[in-house]
Amino acid sequence: MCTNVAEETVADAAARPVRDISGRTMEVRQVDVYGSTIRVAIWPGDREKTPLLMFNGIGASLELLVPFADALGDIETIAFDVPGTGESSQPLMPYRLWMLSMLASRLLGNLGYDRIDVLGVSWGGAFAQQFALQNPKRCRRLVLAATAQGFPMMPGKLSVLAKFFTPRRFNDPEHLSAIAGEIYGGQARDPLCAEQAGIGMREQAGLAEHEFAHGFEIVQRGPVAEVPQGFAHLRKK
């Protein structure tokens, strides 16, 4: 559960979300971790329930997770912008997933959290698996949505994969609208939805693209809650 935050690790001036779009109380702040300034959002909830840490898709800012956080009701929820995305600072050097897992664990410690549930979406699902591998005592339950188990795996169509090797979709709304249906499917085939999905994403996401393209180390680890594609459900204690 969340306890008092150490003053030396959290900036006095609270950060602001790009858009005030959450229906729940949403606390946004900047936290210094390993030389990076990380923007983190906390949706306070029932302290008797295990908090949920959410890992976003590649290059996405925490605003993209707001609708899901709103739907969780009284589950205390945490999300943050990885270095180089959203309102977090630029990374000091190129990073790997094991480095991000160390950063996430230190961030939780600075915020006063101990045992948590973890949810990862898309690229965040790879991040979540790495986090569970490195933090087996801290991660109570792992929830994976619209993601993969790492490499080796069945590759996607080369024409689709090629569109992931450029950050252009994060800073060119017209380009995003044109390709979103092919790479994301579902409602993303609607150009208006595709354009809205790009809000809050920044050019610096190209750094994350570079890290992803060069692979990541993953060992799938339980307990894993199997969920339908694109939807995650957390069981009660």
C-alpha positions in Angstrom: 0.0 0.0 0.0 1.0 3.6 -0.4 2.7 5.3 2.6 4.2 8.8 3.1 6.4 9.9 0.2 10.0 10.8 1.0 10.5 14.5 0.5 13.9 14.2 -1.0 12.7 12.1 -3.9 9.5 13.9 -4.9 9.4 17.4 -6.3 7.4 19.9 -4.3 5.6 21.3 -7.4 3.2 18.7 -8.8 3.4 17.9 -12.5 0.3 18.4 -14.6 -1.4 16.0 -17.0 -1.5 17.0 -20.7 -5.2 17.0 -20.5 -7.5 16.9 -17.4 -9.5 13.8 -18.6 -9.7 11.5 -15.6 -13.1 11.0 -13.9 -11.3 9.8 -10.7 -9.0 11.8 -8.4 -5.7 11.8 -10.1 -2.5 12.9 -8.4 0.4 13.7 -10.8 3.9 14.5 -9.6 7.6 14.4 -10.7 9.9 11.9 -9.0 13.7 11.8 -9.4 14.9 8.2 -9.9 18.5 7.2 -11.0 19.1 10.7 -12.4 15.9 10.8 -14.4 12.8 12.9 -13.6 9.8 10.7 -13.9 6.2 11.9 -14.2 4.0 9.5 -12.3 0.2 9.5 -11.8 -1.6 7.9 -8.9 -5.3 7.3 -8.7 -6.0 6.8 -4.9 -8.1 3.8 -4.0 -9.0 1.3 -1.3 -5.9 0.8 0.8 -7.1 -2.7 1.7 -6.8 -3.8 -1.9 -3.5 -4.5 -3.7 -2.5 -1.5 -5.9 -2.1 -1.9 -9.6 0.9 -0.6 -11.6 0.2 -0.2 -15.3 2.9 -0.3 -18.0 1.9 1.6 -21.2 2.4 0.8 -24.9 5.6 1.9 -26.6 6.0 5.7 -26.8 2.7 6.4 -25.1 2.2 8.9 -22.2 0.2 8.0 -19.1 -2.9 9.9 -20.4 -3.6 7.0 -22.7 -4.3 4.8 -19.7 -6.7 7.2 -18.0 -10.0 5.6 -19.3 -8.8 2.2 -18.1 -7.8 3.7 -14.7 -11.3 5.3 -14.4 -12.9 1.9 -15.0 -11.1 0.3 -12.2 -13.2 2.0 -9.5 -11.6 1.9 -6.1 -8.4 0.0 -7.0 -5.4 2.3 -6.3 -3.6 2.6 -9.6 -0.1 3.9 -10.6 1.2 4.8 -14.1 4.3 6.7 -15.2 6.0 8.0 -18.3 9.2 6.1 -19.1 12.2 8.3 -19.8 11.9 10.0 -23.2 8.1 9.9 -23.3 5.3 12.1 -22.0 6.5 14.6 -19.5 9.4 12.5 -18.1 13.0 13.7 -18.8 15.2 12.5 -21.6 17.2 9.3 -20.7 20.8 9.8 -19.8 21.7 6.8 -22.1 19.9 4.2 -24.3 18.2 1.8 -22.0 17.1 -1.9 -21.9 14.0 -3.4 -20.3 16.0 -4.7 -17.3 17.1 -1.1 -16.7 13.5 0.1 -16.8 12.5 -2.6 -14.4 15.1 -1.4 -11.9 13.8 2.1 -12.4 10.2 1.0 -11.8 11.1 -0.9 -8.6 13.0 2.1 -7.2 10.1 4.4 -8.2 7.6 2.2 -6.2 10.0 2.2 -3.3 10.2 6.0 -3.3 6.4 6.3 -3.4 6.1 3.9 -0.5 4.6 0.9 -2.3 5.5 -2.7 -1.5 3.5 -5.6 -3.1 1.5 -4.8 -6.2 -0.3 -6.2 -9.2 1.2 -5.4 -12.6 -0.6 -4.8 -15.9 1.2 -4.4 -19.2 -0.3 -3.4 -22.6 1.5 -4.1 -25.9 5.2 -3.2 -25.4 4.3 -2.6 -21.8 3.4 -6.3 -21.6 7.1 -7.1 -22.4 8.1 -4.5 -19.7 5.7 -6.1 -17.2 7.1 -9.6 -17.8 10.6 -8.3 -17.2 9.5 -6.5 -14.1 7.9 -9.7 -12.7 11.1 -11.6 -13.5 13.3 -9.2 -11.6 10.8 -8.5 -8.7 9.1 -11.9 -7.9 8.4 -10.9 -4.3 7.0 -7.5 -5.2 4.8 -8.6 -8.1 1.7 -10.5 -6.7 -0.1 -10.9 -10.0 0.8 -10.3 -13.7 -1.9 -9.2 -16.2 -0.9 -9.2 -19.9 -3.1 -7.5 -22.6 -2.5 -7.3 -26.4 1.2 -8.3 -26.0 3.6 -11.2 -26.7 6.0 -13.4 -24.8 9.1 -12.0 -26.4 11.5 -13.7 -28.9 11.3 -16.2 -30.5 7.7 -15.9 -31.5 5.6 -15.9 -34.6 6.4 -12.7 -36.5 3.8 -10.4 -37.9 3.5 -9.3 -41.5 6.6 -7.6 -42.6 4.6 -4.8 -44.2 3.1 -4.1 -40.8 6.3 -4.5 -38.8 8.0 -2.0 -41.1 5.7 0.7 -39.9 7.0 0.3 -36.3 10.6 1.2 -37.1 9.9 4.9 -37.3 8.5 7.3 -34.7 6.6 9.2 -37.4 3.2 7.9 -36.2 3.8 9.7 -32.9 4.2 13.1 -34.4 2.4 13.1 -37.7 -1.4 12.8 -37.1 -2.2 12.3 -40.8 0.3 9.5 -41.1 -1.1 7.9 -37.9 -4.6 8.1 -39.3 -3.5 6.4 -42.5 -1.7 3.4 -40.9 -3.5 3.0 -37.5 -6.1 0.6 -38.9 -3.5 -1.7 -40.3 -1.2 -1.9 -37.3 -3.7 -1.6 -34.4 -7.0 -2.9 -35.9 -10.4 -2.5 -34.3 -11.6 1.0 -33.7 -8.3 2.4 -34.9 -9.6 1.8 -38.4 -11.7 5.0 -37.7 -9.4 7.9 -38.7 -10.9 10.1 -35.9 -10.1 7.5 -33.3 -6.6 7.0 -34.7 -5.9 10.7 -34.4 -7.2 10.9 -30.8 -5.0 7.9 -29.9 -1.9 9.9 -30.8 -2.6 12.7 -28.3 0.2 13.0 -25.7 2.8 11.0 -27.7 6.1 12.7 -28.4 9.0 12.5 -30.9 11.2 11.1 -28.2 9.4 7.8 -28.4 11.9 7.0 -31.1 14.4 6.1 -28.4 12.0 3.4 -27.1 11.5 2.2 -30.7 15.2 1.8 -31.0 15.4 -0.2 -27.8 12.5 -2.5 -28.8 13.9 -3.1 -32.3 17.1 -4.4 -30.8 15.4 -7.0 -28.7 14.7 -7.6 -25.1 15.3 -10.3 -22.6 12.1 -12.0 -21.4 11.3 -15.1 -19.4 7.5 -15.5 -18.9 6.8 -15.9 -15.2 3.6 -16.7 -13.3 1.2 -16.1 -11.8 -0.3 -14.8 -15.0 -3.9 -14.0 -15.3 -5.2 -15.0 -18.8 -7.4 -12.3 -20.2 -9.3 -11.6 -23.5 -7.4 -9.6 -26.1 -7.4 -5.9 -25.2 -9.2 -6.4 -21.8 -7.9 -7.1 -18.4 -9.8 -8.1 -15.3 -8.3 -8.3 -11.8 -9.8 -10.7 -9.4 -10.5 -9.6 -5.9 -8.3 -10.8 -3.0 
